[in-house]
């Protein structure tokens, strides 16, 4: 799964930056922000409330 800053989040969860692994929490329907270090690509999402881990 890849996502980019500026896209709408399809699900609520924690997005992890592809370059530095910083976490960004986003709610479903909100725009994904840049990571705290300014990167725009995210390679994984975790802690989705509607899935069991």
mmCIF entry with sequence, helices, sheets and N, C-alpha, C, O atoms, coordinates in Angstrom:
data_MODEL
# 
_entry.id   MODEL 
# 
_entity.id                         1 
_entity.type                       polymer 
_entity.pdbx_number_of_molecules   1 
# 
_entity_poly.entity_id                      1 
_entity_poly.type                           'polypeptide(L)' 
_entity_poly.nstd_linkage                   no 
_entity_poly.nstd_monomer                   no 
_entity_poly.pdbx_seq_one_letter_code       
;(UNK)(UNK)(UNK)(UNK)(UNK)(UNK)(UNK)(UNK)(UNK)(UNK)(UNK)(UNK)(UNK)(UNK)(UNK)(UNK)
(UNK)(UNK)(UNK)(UNK)(UNK)(UNK)(UNK)(UNK)(UNK)(UNK)(UNK)(UNK)(UNK)(UNK)(UNK)(UNK)
(UNK)(UNK)(UNK)(UNK)(UNK)(UNK)(UNK)(UNK)(UNK)(UNK)(UNK)(UNK)(UNK)(UNK)(UNK)(UNK)
(UNK)(UNK)(UNK)(UNK)(UNK)
;
_entity_poly.pdbx_seq_one_letter_code_can   XXXXXXXXXXXXXXXXXXXXXXXXXXXXXXXXXXXXXXXXXXXXXXXXXXXXX 
_entity_poly.pdbx_strand_id                 A 
# 
loop_
_entity_poly_seq.entity_id 
_entity_poly_seq.num 
_entity_poly_seq.mon_id 
_entity_poly_seq.hetero 
1 1  UNK n 
1 2  UNK n 
1 3  UNK n 
1 4  UNK n 
1 5  UNK n 
1 6  UNK n 
1 7  UNK n 
1 8  UNK n 
1 9  UNK n 
1 10 UNK n 
1 11 UNK n 
1 12 UNK n 
1 13 UNK n 
1 14 UNK n 
1 15 UNK n 
1 16 UNK n 
1 17 UNK n 
1 18 UNK n 
1 19 UNK n 
1 20 UNK n 
1 21 UNK n 
1 22 UNK n 
1 23 UNK n 
1 24 UNK n 
1 25 UNK n 
1 26 UNK n 
1 27 UNK n 
1 28 UNK n 
1 29 UNK n 
1 30 UNK n 
1 31 UNK n 
1 32 UNK n 
1 33 UNK n 
1 34 UNK n 
1 35 UNK n 
1 36 UNK n 
1 37 UNK n 
1 38 UNK n 
1 39 UNK n 
1 40 UNK n 
1 41 UNK n 
1 42 UNK n 
1 43 UNK n 
1 44 UNK n 
1 45 UNK n 
1 46 UNK n 
1 47 UNK n 
1 48 UNK n 
1 49 UNK n 
1 50 UNK n 
1 51 UNK n 
1 52 UNK n 
1 53 UNK n 
# 
_struct_asym.id          A 
_struct_asym.entity_id   1 
# 
_struct_sheet.id               AA1 
_struct_sheet.type             ? 
_struct_sheet.number_strands   4 
_struct_sheet.details          ? 
# 
loop_
_struct_sheet_order.sheet_id 
_struct_sheet_order.range_id_1 
_struct_sheet_order.range_id_2 
_struct_sheet_order.offset 
_struct_sheet_order.sense 
AA1 1 2 ? anti-parallel 
AA1 2 3 ? anti-parallel 
AA1 3 4 ? anti-parallel 
# 
loop_
_struct_sheet_range.sheet_id 
_struct_sheet_range.id 
_struct_sheet_range.beg_label_comp_id 
_struct_sheet_range.beg_label_asym_id 
_struct_sheet_range.beg_label_seq_id 
_struct_sheet_range.pdbx_beg_PDB_ins_code 
_struct_sheet_range.end_label_comp_id 
_struct_sheet_range.end_label_asym_id 
_struct_sheet_range.end_label_seq_id 
_struct_sheet_range.pdbx_end_PDB_ins_code 
_struct_sheet_range.beg_auth_comp_id 
_struct_sheet_range.beg_auth_asym_id 
_struct_sheet_range.beg_auth_seq_id 
_struct_sheet_range.end_auth_comp_id 
_struct_sheet_range.end_auth_asym_id 
_struct_sheet_range.end_auth_seq_id 
AA1 1 UNK A 3  ? UNK A 4  ? UNK A 3  UNK A 4  
AA1 2 UNK A 41 ? UNK A 46 ? UNK A 41 UNK A 46 
AA1 3 UNK A 13 ? UNK A 17 ? UNK A 13 UNK A 17 
AA1 4 UNK A 23 ? UNK A 26 ? UNK A 23 UNK A 26 
# 
loop_
_atom_site.group_PDB 
_atom_site.id 
_atom_site.type_symbol 
_atom_site.label_atom_id 
_atom_site.label_alt_id 
_atom_site.label_comp_id 
_atom_site.label_asym_id 
_atom_site.label_entity_id 
_atom_site.label_seq_id 
_atom_site.pdbx_PDB_ins_code 
_atom_site.Cartn_x 
_atom_site.Cartn_y 
_atom_site.Cartn_z 
_atom_site.occupancy 
_atom_site.B_iso_or_equiv 
_atom_site.pdbx_formal_charge 
_atom_site.auth_seq_id 
_atom_site.auth_comp_id 
_atom_site.auth_asym_id 
_atom_site.auth_atom_id 
_atom_site.pdbx_PDB_model_num 
ATOM 1   N N  . UNK A 1 1  ? 0.833   -1.171 0.000  1.00 0.00 ? 1  UNK A N  1 
ATOM 2   C CA . UNK A 1 1  ? 0.000   0.000  0.000  1.00 0.00 ? 1  UNK A CA 1 
ATOM 3   C C  . UNK A 1 1  ? 0.879   1.236  0.000  1.00 0.00 ? 1  UNK A C  1 
ATOM 4   O O  . UNK A 1 1  ? 1.733   1.383  0.874  1.00 0.00 ? 1  UNK A O  1 
ATOM 5   N N  . UNK A 1 2  ? 0.691   2.109  -0.943 1.00 0.00 ? 2  UNK A N  1 
ATOM 6   C CA . UNK A 1 2  ? 1.385   3.386  -0.925 1.00 0.00 ? 2  UNK A CA 1 
ATOM 7   C C  . UNK A 1 2  ? 0.356   4.498  -0.918 1.00 0.00 ? 2  UNK A C  1 
ATOM 8   O O  . UNK A 1 2  ? -0.713  4.380  -1.518 1.00 0.00 ? 2  UNK A O  1 
ATOM 9   N N  . UNK A 1 3  ? 0.685   5.555  -0.248 1.00 0.00 ? 3  UNK A N  1 
ATOM 10  C CA . UNK A 1 3  ? -0.170  6.733  -0.201 1.00 0.00 ? 3  UNK A CA 1 
ATOM 11  C C  . UNK A 1 3  ? 0.736   7.954  -0.249 1.00 0.00 ? 3  UNK A C  1 
ATOM 12  O O  . UNK A 1 3  ? 1.931   7.872  0.034  1.00 0.00 ? 3  UNK A O  1 
ATOM 13  N N  . UNK A 1 4  ? 0.155   9.069  -0.608 1.00 0.00 ? 4  UNK A N  1 
ATOM 14  C CA . UNK A 1 4  ? 0.937   10.303 -0.725 1.00 0.00 ? 4  UNK A CA 1 
ATOM 15  C C  . UNK A 1 4  ? 0.224   11.461 -0.050 1.00 0.00 ? 4  UNK A C  1 
ATOM 16  O O  . UNK A 1 4  ? -1.005  11.507 0.016  1.00 0.00 ? 4  UNK A O  1 
ATOM 17  N N  . UNK A 1 5  ? 1.024   12.398 0.453  1.00 0.00 ? 5  UNK A N  1 
ATOM 18  C CA . UNK A 1 5  ? 0.467   13.607 1.051  1.00 0.00 ? 5  UNK A CA 1 
ATOM 19  C C  . UNK A 1 5  ? -0.438  14.280 0.026  1.00 0.00 ? 5  UNK A C  1 
ATOM 20  O O  . UNK A 1 5  ? -0.118  14.347 -1.161 1.00 0.00 ? 5  UNK A O  1 
ATOM 21  N N  . UNK A 1 6  ? -1.571  14.775 0.507  1.00 0.00 ? 6  UNK A N  1 
ATOM 22  C CA . UNK A 1 6  ? -2.524  15.445 -0.363 1.00 0.00 ? 6  UNK A CA 1 
ATOM 23  C C  . UNK A 1 6  ? -3.683  14.561 -0.781 1.00 0.00 ? 6  UNK A C  1 
ATOM 24  O O  . UNK A 1 6  ? -4.724  15.066 -1.200 1.00 0.00 ? 6  UNK A O  1 
ATOM 25  N N  . UNK A 1 7  ? -3.519  13.240 -0.675 1.00 0.00 ? 7  UNK A N  1 
ATOM 26  C CA . UNK A 1 7  ? -4.607  12.318 -0.998 1.00 0.00 ? 7  UNK A CA 1 
ATOM 27  C C  . UNK A 1 7  ? -5.568  12.233 0.185  1.00 0.00 ? 7  UNK A C  1 
ATOM 28  O O  . UNK A 1 7  ? -5.195  12.552 1.314  1.00 0.00 ? 7  UNK A O  1 
ATOM 29  N N  . UNK A 1 8  ? -6.793  11.807 -0.069 1.00 0.00 ? 8  UNK A N  1 
ATOM 30  C CA . UNK A 1 8  ? -7.764  11.578 0.996  1.00 0.00 ? 8  UNK A CA 1 
ATOM 31  C C  . UNK A 1 8  ? -7.540  10.181 1.567  1.00 0.00 ? 8  UNK A C  1 
ATOM 32  O O  . UNK A 1 8  ? -7.368  9.222  0.815  1.00 0.00 ? 8  UNK A O  1 
ATOM 33  N N  . UNK A 1 9  ? -7.542  10.066 2.874  1.00 0.00 ? 9  UNK A N  1 
ATOM 34  C CA . UNK A 1 9  ? -7.373  8.768  3.526  1.00 0.00 ? 9  UNK A CA 1 
ATOM 35  C C  . UNK A 1 9  ? -8.634  7.934  3.338  1.00 0.00 ? 9  UNK A C  1 
ATOM 36  O O  . UNK A 1 9  ? -9.739  8.394  3.626  1.00 0.00 ? 9  UNK A O  1 
ATOM 37  N N  . UNK A 1 10 ? -8.469  6.718  2.860  1.00 0.00 ? 10 UNK A N  1 
ATOM 38  C CA . UNK A 1 10 ? -9.608  5.828  2.662  1.00 0.00 ? 10 UNK A CA 1 
ATOM 39  C C  . UNK A 1 10 ? -10.060 5.199  3.974  1.00 0.00 ? 10 UNK A C  1 
ATOM 40  O O  . UNK A 1 10 ? -11.221 4.817  4.116  1.00 0.00 ? 10 UNK A O  1 
ATOM 41  N N  . UNK A 1 11 ? -9.138  5.092  4.937  1.00 0.00 ? 11 UNK A N  1 
ATOM 42  C CA . UNK A 1 11 ? -9.448  4.535  6.250  1.00 0.00 ? 11 UNK A CA 1 
ATOM 43  C C  . UNK A 1 11 ? -8.684  5.316  7.305  1.00 0.00 ? 11 UNK A C  1 
ATOM 44  O O  . UNK A 1 11 ? -7.642  5.906  7.019  1.00 0.00 ? 11 UNK A O  1 
ATOM 45  N N  . UNK A 1 12 ? -9.203  5.318  8.520  1.00 0.00 ? 12 UNK A N  1 
ATOM 46  C CA . UNK A 1 12 ? -8.498  5.910  9.652  1.00 0.00 ? 12 UNK A CA 1 
ATOM 47  C C  . UNK A 1 12 ? -7.334  5.009  10.013 1.00 0.00 ? 12 UNK A C  1 
ATOM 48  O O  . UNK A 1 12 ? -7.464  3.785  9.989  1.00 0.00 ? 12 UNK A O  1 
ATOM 49  N N  . UNK A 1 13 ? -6.200  5.602  10.347 1.00 0.00 ? 13 UNK A N  1 
ATOM 50  C CA . UNK A 1 13 ? -5.056  4.800  10.774 1.00 0.00 ? 13 UNK A CA 1 
ATOM 51  C C  . UNK A 1 13 ? -3.799  5.632  10.880 1.00 0.00 ? 13 UNK A C  1 
ATOM 52  O O  . UNK A 1 13 ? -3.813  6.843  10.660 1.00 0.00 ? 13 UNK A O  1 
ATOM 53  N N  . UNK A 1 14 ? -2.711  4.963  11.220 1.00 0.00 ? 14 UNK A N  1 
ATOM 54  C CA . UNK A 1 14 ? -1.401  5.594  11.324 1.00 0.00 ? 14 UNK A CA 1 
ATOM 55  C C  . UNK A 1 14 ? -0.629  5.299  10.048 1.00 0.00 ? 14 UNK A C  1 
ATOM 56  O O  . UNK A 1 14 ? -0.408  4.139  9.700  1.00 0.00 ? 14 UNK A O  1 
ATOM 57  N N  . UNK A 1 15 ? -0.224  6.344  9.359  1.00 0.00 ? 15 UNK A N  1 
ATOM 58  C CA . UNK A 1 15 ? 0.562   6.210  8.136  1.00 0.00 ? 15 UNK A CA 1 
ATOM 59  C C  . UNK A 1 15 ? 2.031   6.385  8.499  1.00 0.00 ? 15 UNK A C  1 
ATOM 60  O O  . UNK A 1 15 ? 2.379   7.271  9.280  1.00 0.00 ? 15 UNK A O  1 
ATOM 61  N N  . UNK A 1 16 ? 2.900   5.535  7.930  1.00 0.00 ? 16 UNK A N  1 
ATOM 62  C CA . UNK A 1 16 ? 4.326   5.583  8.232  1.00 0.00 ? 16 UNK A CA 1 
ATOM 63  C C  . UNK A 1 16 ? 5.106   6.000  6.999  1.00 0.00 ? 16 UNK A C  1 
ATOM 64  O O  . UNK A 1 16 ? 4.973   5.399  5.933  1.00 0.00 ? 16 UNK A O  1 
ATOM 65  N N  . UNK A 1 17 ? 5.921   7.036  7.154  1.00 0.00 ? 17 UNK A N  1 
ATOM 66  C CA . UNK A 1 17 ? 6.697   7.617  6.059  1.00 0.00 ? 17 UNK A CA 1 
ATOM 67  C C  . UNK A 1 17 ? 7.620   6.575  5.425  1.00 0.00 ? 17 UNK A C  1 
ATOM 68  O O  . UNK A 1 17 ? 8.264   5.790  6.120  1.00 0.00 ? 17 UNK A O  1 
ATOM 69  N N  . UNK A 1 18 ? 7.668   6.586  4.099  1.00 0.00 ? 18 UNK A N  1 
ATOM 70  C CA . UNK A 1 18 ? 8.515   5.650  3.352  1.00 0.00 ? 18 UNK A CA 1 
ATOM 71  C C  . UNK A 1 18 ? 10.000  5.979  3.505  1.00 0.00 ? 18 UNK A C  1 
ATOM 72  O O  . UNK A 1 18 ? 10.841  5.098  3.328  1.00 0.00 ? 18 UNK A O  1 
ATOM 73  N N  . UNK A 1 19 ? 10.337  7.223  3.827  1.00 0.00 ? 19 UNK A N  1 
ATOM 74  C CA . UNK A 1 19 ? 11.748  7.618  3.921  1.00 0.00 ? 19 UNK A CA 1 
ATOM 75  C C  . UNK A 1 19 ? 12.298  7.588  5.338  1.00 0.00 ? 19 UNK A C  1 
ATOM 76  O O  . UNK A 1 19 ? 13.441  7.181  5.550  1.00 0.00 ? 19 UNK A O  1 
ATOM 77  N N  . UNK A 1 20 ? 11.490  8.018  6.321  1.00 0.00 ? 20 UNK A N  1 
ATOM 78  C CA . UNK A 1 20 ? 12.036  8.140  7.679  1.00 0.00 ? 20 UNK A CA 1 
ATOM 79  C C  . UNK A 1 20 ? 11.223  7.413  8.745  1.00 0.00 ? 20 UNK A C  1 
ATOM 80  O O  . UNK A 1 20 ? 11.588  7.436  9.920  1.00 0.00 ? 20 UNK A O  1 
ATOM 81  N N  . UNK A 1 21 ? 10.133  6.772  8.353  1.00 0.00 ? 21 UNK A N  1 
ATOM 82  C CA . UNK A 1 21 ? 9.284   5.987  9.255  1.00 0.00 ? 21 UNK A CA 1 
ATOM 83  C C  . UNK A 1 21 ? 8.532   6.799  10.298 1.00 0.00 ? 21 UNK A C  1 
ATOM 84  O O  . UNK A 1 21 ? 7.989   6.227  11.243 1.00 0.00 ? 21 UNK A O  1 
ATOM 85  N N  . UNK A 1 22 ? 8.488   8.130  10.149 1.00 0.00 ? 22 UNK A N  1 
ATOM 86  C CA . UNK A 1 22 ? 7.687   8.949  11.066 1.00 0.00 ? 22 UNK A CA 1 
ATOM 87  C C  . UNK A 1 22 ? 6.215   8.591  10.907 1.00 0.00 ? 22 UNK A C  1 
ATOM 88  O O  . UNK A 1 22 ? 5.767   8.257  9.810  1.00 0.00 ? 22 UNK A O  1 
ATOM 89  N N  . UNK A 1 23 ? 5.470   8.663  11.996 1.00 0.00 ? 23 UNK A N  1 
ATOM 90  C CA . UNK A 1 23 ? 4.050   8.312  12.004 1.00 0.00 ? 23 UNK A CA 1 
ATOM 91  C C  . UNK A 1 23 ? 3.188   9.558  11.879 1.00 0.00 ? 23 UNK A C  1 
ATOM 92  O O  . UNK A 1 23 ? 3.462   10.587 12.496 1.00 0.00 ? 23 UNK A O  1 
ATOM 93  N N  . UNK A 1 24 ? 2.136   9.444  11.063 1.00 0.00 ? 24 UNK A N  1 
ATOM 94  C CA . UNK A 1 24 ? 1.136   10.492 10.929 1.00 0.00 ? 24 UNK A CA 1 
ATOM 95  C C  . UNK A 1 24 ? -0.226  9.834  11.096 1.00 0.00 ? 24 UNK A C  1 
ATOM 96  O O  . UNK A 1 24 ? -0.550  8.910  10.351 1.00 0.00 ? 24 UNK A O  1 
ATOM 97  N N  . UNK A 1 25 ? -1.030  10.281 12.049 1.00 0.00 ? 25 UNK A N  1 
ATOM 98  C CA . UNK A 1 25 ? -2.365  9.713  12.262 1.00 0.00 ? 25 UNK A CA 1 
ATOM 99  C C  . UNK A 1 25 ? -3.365  10.501 11.428 1.00 0.00 ? 25 UNK A C  1 
ATOM 100 O O  . UNK A 1 25 ? -3.390  11.731 11.475 1.00 0.00 ? 25 UNK A O  1 
ATOM 101 N N  . UNK A 1 26 ? -4.188  9.787  10.665 1.00 0.00 ? 26 UNK A N  1 
ATOM 102 C CA . UNK A 1 26 ? -5.160  10.432 9.785  1.00 0.00 ? 26 UNK A CA 1 
ATOM 103 C C  . UNK A 1 26 ? -6.509  9.739  9.937  1.00 0.00 ? 26 UNK A C  1 
ATOM 104 O O  . UNK A 1 26 ? -6.576  8.514  10.037 1.00 0.00 ? 26 UNK A O  1 
ATOM 105 N N  . UNK A 1 27 ? -7.583  10.528 9.956  1.00 0.00 ? 27 UNK A N  1 
ATOM 106 C CA . UNK A 1 27 ? -8.942  9.980  10.011 1.00 0.00 ? 27 UNK A CA 1 
ATOM 107 C C  . UNK A 1 27 ? -9.477  9.812  8.599  1.00 0.00 ? 27 UNK A C  1 
ATOM 108 O O  . UNK A 1 27 ? -9.113  10.556 7.689  1.00 0.00 ? 27 UNK A O  1 
ATOM 109 N N  . UNK A 1 28 ? -10.341 8.830  8.431  1.00 0.00 ? 28 UNK A N  1 
ATOM 110 C CA . UNK A 1 28 ? -10.947 8.543  7.139  1.00 0.00 ? 28 UNK A CA 1 
ATOM 111 C C  . UNK A 1 28 ? -11.543 9.821  6.541  1.00 0.00 ? 28 UNK A C  1 
ATOM 112 O O  . UNK A 1 28 ? -12.265 10.553 7.217  1.00 0.00 ? 28 UNK A O  1 
ATOM 113 N N  . UNK A 1 29 ? -11.233 10.077 5.273  1.00 0.00 ? 29 UNK A N  1 
ATOM 114 C CA . UNK A 1 29 ? -11.769 11.232 4.562  1.00 0.00 ? 29 UNK A CA 1 
ATOM 115 C C  . UNK A 1 29 ? -10.927 12.485 4.680  1.00 0.00 ? 29 UNK A C  1 
ATOM 116 O O  . UNK A 1 29 ? -11.112 13.425 3.907  1.00 0.00 ? 29 UNK A O  1 
ATOM 117 N N  . UNK A 1 30 ? -9.990  12.521 5.646  1.00 0.00 ? 30 UNK A N  1 
ATOM 118 C CA . UNK A 1 30 ? -9.118  13.684 5.796  1.00 0.00 ? 30 UNK A CA 1 
ATOM 119 C C  . UNK A 1 30 ? -7.976  13.612 4.793  1.00 0.00 ? 30 UNK A C  1 
ATOM 120 O O  . UNK A 1 30 ? -7.626  12.536 4.310  1.00 0.00 ? 30 UNK A O  1 
ATOM 121 N N  . UNK A 1 31 ? -7.406  14.761 4.489  1.00 0.00 ? 31 UNK A N  1 
ATOM 122 C CA . UNK A 1 31 ? -6.257  14.814 3.598  1.00 0.00 ? 31 UNK A CA 1 
ATOM 123 C C  . UNK A 1 31 ? -5.016  14.356 4.349  1.00 0.00 ? 31 UNK A C  1 
ATOM 124 O O  . UNK A 1 31 ? -4.800  14.761 5.491  1.00 0.00 ? 31 UNK A O  1 
ATOM 125 N N  . UNK A 1 32 ? -4.206  13.524 3.726  1.00 0.00 ? 32 UNK A N  1 
ATOM 126 C CA . UNK A 1 32 ? -2.975  13.041 4.344  1.00 0.00 ? 32 UNK A CA 1 
ATOM 127 C C  . UNK A 1 32 ? -1.947  14.174 4.305  1.00 0.00 ? 32 UNK A C  1 
ATOM 128 O O  . UNK A 1 32 ? -1.642  14.688 3.229  1.00 0.00 ? 32 UNK A O  1 
ATOM 129 N N  . UNK A 1 33 ? -1.411  14.568 5.464  1.00 0.00 ? 33 UNK A N  1 
ATOM 130 C CA . UNK A 1 33 ? -0.401  15.642 5.481  1.00 0.00 ? 33 UNK A CA 1 
ATOM 131 C C  . UNK A 1 33 ? 0.987   15.093 5.182  1.00 0.00 ? 33 UNK A C  1 
ATOM 132 O O  . UNK A 1 33 ? 1.183   13.879 5.123  1.00 0.00 ? 33 UNK A O  1 
ATOM 133 N N  . UNK A 1 34 ? 1.935   15.979 4.997  1.00 0.00 ? 34 UNK A N  1 
ATOM 134 C CA . UNK A 1 34 ? 3.338   15.567 4.898  1.00 0.00 ? 34 UNK A CA 1 
ATOM 135 C C  . UNK A 1 34 ? 3.759   15.024 6.260  1.00 0.00 ? 34 UNK A C  1 
ATOM 136 O O  . UNK A 1 34 ? 3.154   15.366 7.276  1.00 0.00 ? 34 UNK A O  1 
ATOM 137 N N  . UNK A 1 35 ? 4.783   14.187 6.290  1.00 0.00 ? 35 UNK A N  1 
ATOM 138 C CA . UNK A 1 35 ? 5.308   13.716 7.573  1.00 0.00 ? 35 UNK A CA 1 
ATOM 139 C C  . UNK A 1 35 ? 5.982   14.893 8.275  1.00 0.00 ? 35 UNK A C  1 
ATOM 140 O O  . UNK A 1 35 ? 6.234   15.915 7.636  1.00 0.00 ? 35 UNK A O  1 
ATOM 141 N N  . UNK A 1 36 ? 6.283   14.782 9.573  1.00 0.00 ? 36 UNK A N  1 
ATOM 142 C CA . UNK A 1 36 ? 6.909   15.899 10.305 1.00 0.00 ? 36 UNK A CA 1 
ATOM 143 C C  . UNK A 1 36 ? 8.238   16.355 9.695  1.00 0.00 ? 36 UNK A C  1 
ATOM 144 O O  . UNK A 1 36 ? 8.688   17.471 9.955  1.00 0.00 ? 36 UNK A O  1 
ATOM 145 N N  . UNK A 1 37 ? 8.869   15.495 8.885  1.00 0.00 ? 37 UNK A N  1 
ATOM 146 C CA . UNK A 1 37 ? 10.142  15.853 8.259  1.00 0.00 ? 37 UNK A CA 1 
ATOM 147 C C  . UNK A 1 37 ? 9.965   16.345 6.825  1.00 0.00 ? 37 UNK A C  1 
ATOM 148 O O  . UNK A 1 37 ? 10.950  16.556 6.118  1.00 0.00 ? 37 UNK A O  1 
ATOM 149 N N  . UNK A 1 38 ? 8.713   16.530 6.389  1.00 0.00 ? 38 UNK A N  1 
ATOM 150 C CA . UNK A 1 38 ? 8.445   17.108 5.078  1.00 0.00 ? 38 UNK A CA 1 
ATOM 151 C C  . UNK A 1 38 ? 8.330   16.134 3.919  1.00 0.00 ? 38 UNK A C  1 
ATOM 152 O O  . UNK A 1 38 ? 8.145   16.556 2.777  1.00 0.00 ? 38 UNK A O  1 
ATOM 153 N N  . UNK A 1 39 ? 8.436   14.837 4.190  1.00 0.00 ? 39 UNK A N  1 
ATOM 154 C CA . UNK A 1 39 ? 8.320   13.844 3.114  1.00 0.00 ? 39 UNK A CA 1 
ATOM 155 C C  . UNK A 1 39 ? 6.856   13.627 2.736  1.00 0.00 ? 39 UNK A C  1 
ATOM 156 O O  . UNK A 1 39 ? 5.955   13.920 3.522  1.00 0.00 ? 39 UNK A O  1 
ATOM 157 N N  . UNK A 1 40 ? 6.629   13.117 1.536  1.00 0.00 ? 40 UNK A N  1 
ATOM 158 C CA . UNK A 1 40 ? 5.251   13.003 1.041  1.00 0.00 ? 40 UNK A CA 1 
ATOM 159 C C  . UNK A 1 40 ? 4.781   11.580 0.770  1.00 0.00 ? 40 UNK A C  1 
ATOM 160 O O  . UNK A 1 40 ? 3.598   11.379 0.492  1.00 0.00 ? 40 UNK A O  1 
ATOM 161 N N  . UNK A 1 41 ? 5.657   10.592 0.840  1.00 0.00 ? 41 UNK A N  1 
ATOM 162 C CA . UNK A 1 41 ? 5.271   9.219  0.530  1.00 0.00 ? 41 UNK A CA 1 
ATOM 163 C C  . UNK A 1 41 ? 5.142   8.367  1.778  1.00 0.00 ? 41 UNK A C  1 
ATOM 164 O O  . UNK A 1 41 ? 5.962   8.456  2.692  1.00 0.00 ? 41 UNK A O  1 
ATOM 165 N N  . UNK A 1 42 ? 4.101   7.537  1.811  1.00 0.00 ? 42 UNK A N  1 
ATOM 166 C CA . UNK A 1 42 ? 3.864   6.649  2.946  1.00 0.00 ? 42 UNK A CA 1 
ATOM 167 C C  . UNK A 1 42 ? 3.735   5.228  2.426  1.00 0.00 ? 42 UNK A C  1 
ATOM 168 O O  . UNK A 1 42 ? 3.020   4.985  1.454  1.00 0.00 ? 42 UNK A O  1 
ATOM 169 N N  . UNK A 1 43 ? 4.431   4.272  3.074  1.00 0.00 ? 43 UNK A N  1 
ATOM 170 C CA . UNK A 1 43 ? 4.419   2.907  2.566  1.00 0.00 ? 43 UNK A CA 1 
ATOM 171 C C  . UNK A 1 43 ? 3.606   1.932  3.389  1.00 0.00 ? 43 UNK A C  1 
ATOM 172 O O  . UNK A 1 43 ? 3.342   0.819  2.933  1.00 0.00 ? 43 UNK A O  1 
ATOM 173 N N  . UNK A 1 44 ? 3.202   2.315  4.586  1.00 0.00 ? 44 UNK A N  1 
ATOM 174 C CA . UNK A 1 44 ? 2.374   1.395  5.371  1.00 0.00 ? 44 UNK A CA 1 
ATOM 175 C C  . UNK A 1 44 ? 1.388   2.170  6.226  1.00 0.00 ? 44 UNK A C  1 
ATOM 176 O O  . UNK A 1 44 ? 1.581   3.347  6.534  1.00 0.00 ? 44 UNK A O  1 
ATOM 177 N N  . UNK A 1 45 ? 0.316   1.465  6.601  1.00 0.00 ? 45 UNK A N  1 
ATOM 178 C CA . UNK A 1 45 ? -0.714  2.037  7.461  1.00 0.00 ? 45 UNK A CA 1 
ATOM 179 C C  . UNK A 1 45 ? -1.044  0.985  8.504  1.00 0.00 ? 45 UNK A C  1 
ATOM 180 O O  . UNK A 1 45 ? -1.220  -0.189 8.177  1.00 0.00 ? 45 UNK A O  1 
ATOM 181 N N  . UNK A 1 46 ? -1.129  1.405  9.766  1.00 0.00 ? 46 UNK A N  1 
ATOM 182 C CA . UNK A 1 46 ? -1.438  0.475  10.860 1.00 0.00 ? 46 UNK A CA 1 
ATOM 183 C C  . UNK A 1 46 ? -2.457  1.099  11.787 1.00 0.00 ? 46 UNK A C  1 
ATOM 184 O O  . UNK A 1 46 ? -2.813  2.271  11.661 1.00 0.00 ? 46 UNK A O  1 
ATOM 185 N N  . UNK A 1 47 ? -2.919  0.281  12.724 1.00 0.00 ? 47 UNK A N  1 
ATOM 186 C CA . UNK A 1 47 ? -3.859  0.700  13.767 1.00 0.00 ? 47 UNK A CA 1 
ATOM 187 C C  . UNK A 1 47 ? -5.192  1.179  13.198 1.00 0.00 ? 47 UNK A C  1 
ATOM 188 O O  . UNK A 1 47 ? -5.765  2.165  13.662 1.00 0.00 ? 47 UNK A O  1 
ATOM 189 N N  . UNK A 1 48 ? -5.667  0.468  12.195 1.00 0.00 ? 48 UNK A N  1 
ATOM 190 C CA . UNK A 1 48 ? -6.990  0.756  11.654 1.00 0.00 ? 48 UNK A CA 1 
ATOM 191 C C  . UNK A 1 48 ? -8.028  0.216  12.629 1.00 0.00 ? 48 UNK A C  1 
ATOM 192 O O  . UNK A 1 48 ? -7.957  -0.956 13.000 1.00 0.00 ? 48 UNK A O  1 
ATOM 193 N N  . UNK A 1 49 ? -8.979  1.023  13.052 1.00 0.00 ? 49 UNK A N  1 
ATOM 194 C CA . UNK A 1 49 ? -9.939  0.578  14.067 1.00 0.00 ? 49 UNK A CA 1 
ATOM 195 C C  . UNK A 1 49 ? -10.878 -0.530 13.604 1.00 0.00 ? 49 UNK A C  1 
ATOM 196 O O  . UNK A 1 49 ? -11.445 -1.229 14.443 1.00 0.00 ? 49 UNK A O  1 
ATOM 197 N N  . UNK A 1 50 ? -11.062 -0.714 12.296 1.00 0.00 ? 50 UNK A N  1 
ATOM 198 C CA . UNK A 1 50 ? -11.997 -1.727 11.823 1.00 0.00 ? 50 UNK A CA 1 
ATOM 199 C C  . UNK A 1 50 ? -11.332 -3.051 11.457 1.00 0.00 ? 50 UNK A C  1 
ATOM 200 O O  . UNK A 1 50 ? -11.982 -3.936 10.901 1.00 0.00 ? 50 UNK A O  1 
ATOM 201 N N  . UNK A 1 51 ? -10.042 -3.193 11.763 1.00 0.00 ? 51 UNK A N  1 
ATOM 202 C CA . UNK A 1 51 ? -9.357  -4.456 11.508 1.00 0.00 ? 51 UNK A CA 1 
ATOM 203 C C  . UNK A 1 51 ? -8.685  -4.913 12.801 1.00 0.00 ? 51 UNK A C  1 
ATOM 204 O O  . UNK A 1 51 ? -8.284  -4.097 13.631 1.00 0.00 ? 51 UNK A O  1 
ATOM 205 N N  . UNK A 1 52 ? -8.570  -6.219 12.956 1.00 0.00 ? 52 UNK A N  1 
ATOM 206 C CA . UNK A 1 52 ? -7.918  -6.769 14.150 1.00 0.00 ? 52 UNK A CA 1 
ATOM 207 C C  . UNK A 1 52 ? -6.488  -7.121 13.807 1.00 0.00 ? 52 UNK A C  1 
ATOM 208 O O  . UNK A 1 52 ? -6.224  -7.738 12.775 1.00 0.00 ? 52 UNK A O  1 
ATOM 209 N N  . UNK A 1 53 ? -5.543  -6.724 14.689 1.00 0.00 ? 53 UNK A N  1 
ATOM 210 C CA . UNK A 1 53 ? -4.133  -7.020 14.472 1.00 0.00 ? 53 UNK A CA 1 
ATOM 211 C C  . UNK A 1 53 ? -3.596  -7.888 15.582 1.00 0.00 ? 53 UNK A C  1 
ATOM 212 O O  . UNK A 1 53 ? -2.417  -8.244 15.572 1.00 0.00 ? 53 UNK A O  1 
# 
